Amino acid sequence: MNIILKLILHLFFWVVYFVLSGVMSFGLSDGIGFIVANLAIYSTGFLWAAIAFYFFYFFLYRFIERHQFLKYFLFSLLSIVAIAGTFVLIFRVFVFDEKFSLPVSWNYTTAAGTYIIANCGTLLRGFIGWIEASKLRTEMEKRNLQLELDALRSQVNPHFLFNTLNNIDAFIPVQPAKASAMLILLSDVMRYMLYETKGELVMLDLEVKHLQNVIELQKIRFVQPNYIIFETNVEQTDIKIPPLLFIPFVENACKYAHFKDKLPVVNIQLTCTENRLHFECVNSFDINRIENNQTGGLGLENVKKRLDLLYPNKYKLEIIKKDDLFFVSLDIQLL
C-alpha cells in the first residue's frame, strides 16, 4: 500500500480519537478552558492510547498473521492489564493532584478504553493487510499469463534436454544399465515439470528430489564426480514452496561453470530449519567468456518477480559476481 494512504488512515484514527476525547471532556467539564488547564492530563492520555494502539499494531498482530488466535487472545489480555495498570498508577501518582478523587470504577473504565483502542490498532493493521493482499492478488492475476509462459520456457530447456539425450545415447552401447538409469531420471524430471508444477505451490521434498535428479543428469557431462556438489539439510519437508524456484540458479551455474584447479566447480546447498529456507549456489566461471545474461538472464528475473509476489518483505536475494566466482544466496521466511 502507498505510504501516503497509510499515513492518511493513521491520521484519520487519531483525528477521531481527539475529537471524541474533546467532545467528552467539553461536555463533562467547564468547556475548553478545562482542557487547556489540564493539558498534561490529556498529553498523558494520548501517550497511553498511542502505546496501546501501536503495541497491538506492530507486535500482537503477528499472532493473527500466523493464525495463532489463542496466543493473540491471551497476550492481548495480559498486555491490556499491564498497559492499563501502568497508566492508572501514573495518573494517580504523577498526573492528578489532591483535588481529584478517582473512584475504583475508573480503573475498569481505563482497562475498557485500553481494550478498545488497542484492538483498533489490530483492526487497522488487518484492514491495511487486506488492502495489500487484494492489490497483490490483482497484480498476480495480471501477471499470471506471463508467468505461465515464462514457466514453460524454464521447464523445457532445449539445451539441457539435447545434451542429456546425447550423453545418454553415448552410454547405450558401452554402459546400457547406466543409460537406462539416466533415462528413468530424465523421465522423472519431465514428469515433475509437466504434471507436478501446475499449482502455485509444491511440497518441498518433491522440489528437492527434482533438484537432485536435475543435478544427477548434469553430472553426466563431467568426468569428475565431484564437479557438482549438492548438500541438503531439510528438517521440515511438509512445507510448500513455489515450484521450480531454484532451477534457474542451478541451470545458470552449470551453464557457465568453468573448471580451473579445485573441485567442486558448482557447490549448491539447501537448508530448511525453523520456518527459514536458505538456498546457496556458488560456481566458478571464466570471466573472459562469460555472457551478459549470467547476471540478468530471463530465468533470474522471473525468480525475482515471483519472490516479490509470493514473499513480499519476507525474502533476501543476493547475486554477487566477484573475480572468478558467481554467488547466489536466497533466504525466505516461510511464516
C-alpha positions as CSV (number, residue, x, y, z in Angstrom):
1,M,0.0,0.0,0.0
2,N,1.1,3.5,-0.7
3,I,2.8,5.1,2.3
4,I,0.6,8.3,1.9
5,L,-2.6,6.2,2.2
6,K,-1.3,4.5,5.3
7,L,-0.5,7.9,6.9
8,I,-4.0,9.1,6.0
9,L,-5.6,6.1,7.7
10,H,-3.5,6.6,10.8
11,L,-4.2,10.3,10.8
12,F,-7.9,9.6,10.5
13,F,-7.9,7.4,13.5
14,W,-6.2,10.0,15.7
15,V,-8.4,12.8,14.5
16,V,-11.4,10.7,15.6
17,Y,-9.7,10.0,18.9
18,F,-9.0,13.6,19.6
19,V,-12.5,14.7,18.5
20,L,-14.2,12.2,20.8
21,S,-11.9,13.0,23.7
22,G,-12.5,16.7,23.2
23,V,-16.3,16.3,22.9
24,M,-16.5,14.1,26.0
25,S,-14.3,16.5,28.0
26,F,-16.1,19.6,26.8
27,G,-19.5,18.1,27.8
28,L,-18.4,16.8,31.2
29,S,-16.5,19.8,32.3
30,D,-16.5,23.6,32.2
31,G,-15.6,23.8,28.5
32,I,-12.5,24.4,26.5
33,G,-10.8,26.1,29.4
34,F,-10.8,22.9,31.4
35,I,-9.0,21.1,28.6
36,V,-6.3,23.8,28.3
37,A,-5.8,23.9,32.0
38,N,-5.3,20.2,32.2
39,L,-3.2,19.7,29.1
40,A,-0.8,17.4,31.0
41,I,-3.6,15.0,31.7
42,Y,-4.6,14.9,28.0
43,S,-0.9,14.5,26.9
44,T,-0.5,11.5,29.2
45,G,-3.8,10.1,27.9
46,F,-2.5,10.4,24.4
47,L,0.7,8.6,25.3
48,W,-1.3,5.8,26.9
49,A,-3.5,5.5,23.8
50,A,-0.5,5.6,21.4
51,I,1.3,2.8,23.3
52,A,-1.7,0.6,23.4
53,F,-2.6,1.2,19.7
54,Y,0.9,0.7,18.2
55,F,1.8,-2.2,20.5
56,F,-1.0,-4.2,19.1
57,Y,-0.5,-2.8,15.6
58,F,3.2,-3.7,15.3
59,F,3.6,-6.7,17.7
60,L,0.5,-8.6,18.7
61,Y,-1.0,-8.6,15.2
62,R,1.8,-11.0,14.2
63,F,-0.1,-13.8,16.1
64,I,-3.1,-13.2,13.8
65,E,-0.9,-13.3,10.7
66,R,0.4,-16.7,11.9
67,H,-3.2,-17.8,12.7
68,Q,-2.3,-18.2,16.4
69,F,-5.6,-16.8,17.7
70,L,-5.4,-18.3,21.2
71,K,-2.0,-16.8,21.8
72,Y,-3.3,-13.4,20.5
73,F,-6.2,-13.6,22.9
74,L,-4.1,-14.5,25.9
75,F,-1.3,-12.0,25.2
76,S,-3.8,-9.2,24.4
77,L,-5.4,-9.7,27.8
78,L,-2.0,-9.6,29.6
79,S,-1.0,-6.6,27.6
80,I,-4.2,-4.7,28.3
81,V,-3.9,-5.4,32.0
82,A,-0.2,-4.3,32.0
83,I,-0.7,-1.1,30.0
84,A,-3.9,-0.1,31.8
85,G,-2.4,-0.8,35.2
86,T,0.7,1.1,34.5
87,F,-1.1,4.2,33.3
88,V,-3.6,4.1,36.2
89,L,-0.6,4.2,38.5
90,I,1.0,7.1,36.6
91,F,-2.3,9.0,36.6
92,R,-2.8,8.5,40.3
93,V,0.7,9.2,41.5
94,F,2.2,11.7,39.0
95,V,-0.6,13.4,37.0
96,F,-3.6,14.0,39.2
97,D,-3.2,16.2,42.3
98,E,-5.0,16.1,45.6
99,K,-8.2,17.8,44.4
100,F,-9.1,14.9,42.1
101,S,-10.6,11.8,43.7
102,L,-10.8,8.9,41.3
103,P,-13.3,6.2,42.0
104,V,-12.3,2.5,41.8
105,S,-14.5,2.0,38.8
106,W,-12.2,4.4,36.9
107,N,-9.7,1.5,36.8
108,Y,-12.1,-0.7,34.9
109,T,-13.0,2.2,32.6
110,T,-9.3,2.6,31.8
111,A,-9.0,-1.1,31.1
112,A,-12.0,-1.0,28.8
113,G,-10.6,2.0,26.9
114,T,-7.3,0.3,26.6
115,Y,-9.0,-2.7,25.1
116,I,-10.9,-0.7,22.5
117,I,-8.0,1.5,21.4
118,A,-5.6,-1.5,21.3
119,N,-7.9,-3.6,19.2
120,C,-8.4,-0.6,16.9
121,G,-4.7,-0.9,16.2
122,T,-5.2,-4.6,15.3
123,L,-8.2,-3.7,13.1
124,L,-6.3,-1.0,11.2
125,R,-3.4,-3.4,10.6
126,G,-5.8,-6.0,9.4
127,F,-7.5,-3.6,7.1
128,I,-4.2,-2.4,5.6
129,G,-3.2,-6.1,5.2
130,W,-6.5,-6.8,3.4
131,I,-6.0,-4.0,1.0
132,E,-2.4,-5.0,0.3
133,A,-3.5,-8.7,-0.2
134,S,-6.2,-7.6,-2.6
135,K,-3.8,-5.5,-4.5
136,L,-1.3,-8.4,-4.6
137,R,-4.0,-10.8,-5.9
138,T,-4.9,-8.4,-8.6
139,E,-1.3,-8.0,-9.6
140,M,-0.7,-11.7,-9.6
141,E,-3.8,-12.2,-11.9
142,K,-2.4,-9.7,-14.3
143,R,1.0,-11.4,-14.4
144,N,-0.4,-14.9,-14.4
145,L,-0.4,-15.5,-18.1
146,Q,3.1,-14.1,-18.5
147,L,4.4,-16.2,-15.6
148,E,2.9,-19.3,-17.0
149,L,4.6,-18.6,-20.3
150,D,7.9,-18.0,-18.5
151,A,7.5,-21.2,-16.5
152,L,7.0,-23.2,-19.7
153,R,10.2,-21.7,-21.1
154,S,12.1,-22.6,-18.0
155,Q,10.6,-26.1,-17.7
156,V,11.7,-27.4,-21.0
157,N,15.3,-26.1,-21.5
158,P,16.2,-27.3,-25.0
159,H,19.9,-27.2,-24.4
160,F,19.6,-29.3,-21.3
161,L,17.4,-31.8,-23.0
162,F,19.6,-32.0,-26.1
163,N,22.8,-32.5,-24.1
164,T,21.2,-35.1,-21.8
165,L,19.8,-37.2,-24.6
166,N,23.2,-37.1,-26.5
167,N,25.0,-38.2,-23.3
168,I,22.6,-41.0,-22.7
169,D,23.0,-42.1,-26.3
170,A,26.7,-42.3,-25.8
171,F,26.3,-44.6,-22.8
172,I,23.9,-47.0,-24.5
173,P,26.5,-49.2,-26.3
174,V,29.1,-49.2,-23.5
175,Q,27.0,-48.9,-20.3
176,P,23.4,-49.8,-21.1
177,A,22.4,-50.1,-17.4
178,K,23.6,-46.6,-16.7
179,A,21.9,-45.3,-19.8
180,S,18.7,-46.9,-18.7
181,A,19.0,-45.3,-15.2
182,M,19.6,-41.9,-16.8
183,L,16.5,-42.3,-19.0
184,I,14.4,-43.0,-15.9
185,L,15.9,-39.9,-14.2
186,L,15.1,-37.8,-17.3
187,S,11.6,-39.3,-17.3
188,D,11.1,-38.3,-13.6
189,V,12.3,-34.8,-14.4
190,M,9.9,-34.3,-17.3
191,R,7.0,-35.8,-15.4
192,Y,7.6,-33.4,-12.5
193,M,7.8,-30.4,-14.7
194,L,4.7,-31.3,-16.7
195,Y,2.4,-32.6,-14.0
196,E,3.6,-31.6,-10.5
197,T,4.1,-27.9,-11.1
198,K,0.7,-26.9,-12.3
199,G,-0.3,-25.4,-8.9
200,E,1.2,-22.3,-7.2
201,L,2.9,-24.4,-4.5
202,V,4.5,-27.8,-4.3
203,M,5.8,-29.9,-1.4
204,L,9.4,-29.1,-0.5
205,D,10.6,-32.7,-0.6
206,L,9.3,-33.0,-4.2
207,E,11.2,-29.9,-5.2
208,V,14.4,-31.2,-3.5
209,K,14.0,-34.6,-5.3
210,H,13.6,-32.8,-8.6
211,L,16.8,-30.7,-8.0
212,Q,18.7,-33.9,-7.2
213,N,17.5,-35.5,-10.4
214,V,18.5,-32.5,-12.5
215,I,21.9,-32.3,-10.9
216,E,22.5,-36.0,-11.5
217,L,21.7,-35.5,-15.1
218,Q,24.0,-32.5,-15.3
219,K,26.8,-34.6,-13.8
220,I,26.8,-36.9,-16.9
221,R,28.6,-34.1,-18.8
222,F,31.6,-34.2,-16.5
223,V,34.3,-36.8,-15.8
224,Q,34.9,-35.7,-12.2
225,P,32.2,-37.0,-9.9
226,N,32.7,-34.0,-7.5
227,Y,32.4,-31.4,-10.2
228,I,28.9,-30.6,-8.8
229,I,28.1,-30.9,-5.1
230,F,24.5,-30.7,-3.8
231,E,24.1,-30.8,0.0
232,T,20.7,-30.6,1.8
233,N,19.7,-30.2,5.4
234,V,15.9,-30.1,5.4
235,E,14.2,-30.6,8.8
236,Q,10.7,-29.5,7.5
237,T,9.7,-31.4,4.4
238,D,6.0,-30.9,4.8
239,I,6.1,-27.2,3.9
240,K,5.2,-25.9,0.4
241,I,7.1,-23.6,-1.9
242,P,6.7,-22.2,-5.4
243,P,7.7,-24.9,-8.0
244,L,10.9,-24.6,-10.0
245,L,12.1,-21.8,-7.8
246,F,15.8,-22.8,-7.7
247,I,16.2,-24.4,-11.1
248,P,17.2,-21.1,-12.9
249,F,20.1,-20.7,-10.5
250,V,21.2,-24.3,-10.9
251,E,21.0,-24.2,-14.7
252,N,22.8,-20.8,-14.8
253,A,25.6,-22.2,-12.6
254,C,26.0,-25.4,-14.7
255,K,25.9,-23.5,-18.0
256,Y,28.7,-21.1,-17.1
257,A,30.8,-23.3,-14.7
258,H,34.4,-23.4,-15.6
259,F,36.9,-25.9,-14.2
260,K,40.2,-24.4,-13.1
261,D,42.2,-26.0,-10.3
262,K,40.0,-27.2,-7.5
263,L,36.7,-29.0,-7.0
264,P,33.8,-28.6,-6.7
265,V,33.2,-26.1,-9.5
266,V,29.5,-25.9,-8.6
267,N,28.5,-26.0,-4.9
268,I,24.8,-26.0,-4.1
269,Q,23.3,-26.0,-0.6
270,L,19.7,-26.1,0.6
271,T,18.7,-25.9,4.3
272,C,15.3,-25.5,5.9
273,T,15.1,-25.1,9.7
274,E,12.6,-23.3,11.9
275,N,10.5,-21.9,9.1
276,R,13.5,-20.5,7.3
277,L,14.6,-21.6,3.9
278,H,18.1,-20.9,2.7
279,F,19.5,-21.7,-0.8
280,E,23.0,-21.1,-1.8
281,C,24.8,-21.7,-5.1
282,V,28.4,-20.9,-5.9
283,N,30.1,-21.6,-9.2
284,S,33.4,-20.6,-10.8
285,F,33.5,-19.1,-14.3
286,D,35.8,-17.8,-16.9
287,I,35.5,-14.0,-16.9
288,N,36.8,-13.8,-20.4
289,R,34.0,-15.7,-22.0
290,I,31.0,-15.1,-19.7
291,E,27.9,-13.7,-21.4
292,N,25.8,-10.8,-20.2
293,N,22.9,-12.9,-19.2
294,Q,24.9,-14.5,-16.4
295,T,23.6,-11.7,-14.2
296,G,20.5,-10.6,-16.0
297,G,19.0,-13.7,-17.6
298,L,15.3,-14.1,-18.1
299,G,15.2,-17.0,-15.6
300,L,16.8,-15.0,-12.8
301,E,14.5,-12.0,-13.5
302,N,11.4,-14.3,-13.3
303,V,12.6,-15.7,-10.0
304,K,12.8,-12.1,-8.6
305,K,9.3,-11.3,-9.8
306,R,7.9,-14.5,-8.3
307,L,9.6,-13.8,-5.0
308,D,8.3,-10.2,-4.9
309,L,4.8,-11.5,-5.5
310,L,4.8,-14.5,-3.2
311,Y,7.1,-13.4,-0.4
312,P,6.9,-9.6,-0.1
313,N,9.3,-8.3,2.5
314,K,10.0,-11.9,3.6
315,Y,13.0,-12.8,1.5
316,K,16.5,-11.7,0.8
317,L,18.2,-12.4,-2.5
318,E,21.9,-11.7,-3.1
319,I,23.5,-12.2,-6.5
320,I,27.2,-11.4,-6.5
321,K,29.9,-11.7,-9.2
322,K,33.4,-11.3,-7.8
323,D,36.6,-12.3,-9.5
324,D,36.0,-15.8,-10.9
325,L,33.1,-16.7,-8.6
326,F,29.4,-16.3,-9.1
327,F,27.5,-16.4,-5.8
328,V,23.7,-16.7,-5.2
329,S,22.1,-16.6,-1.8
330,L,18.4,-16.8,-1.1
331,D,16.8,-16.6,2.3
332,I,13.0,-17.0,2.7
333,Q,11.0,-16.5,5.9
334,L,8.2,-19.1,5.4
335,L,5.9,-17.8,8.2
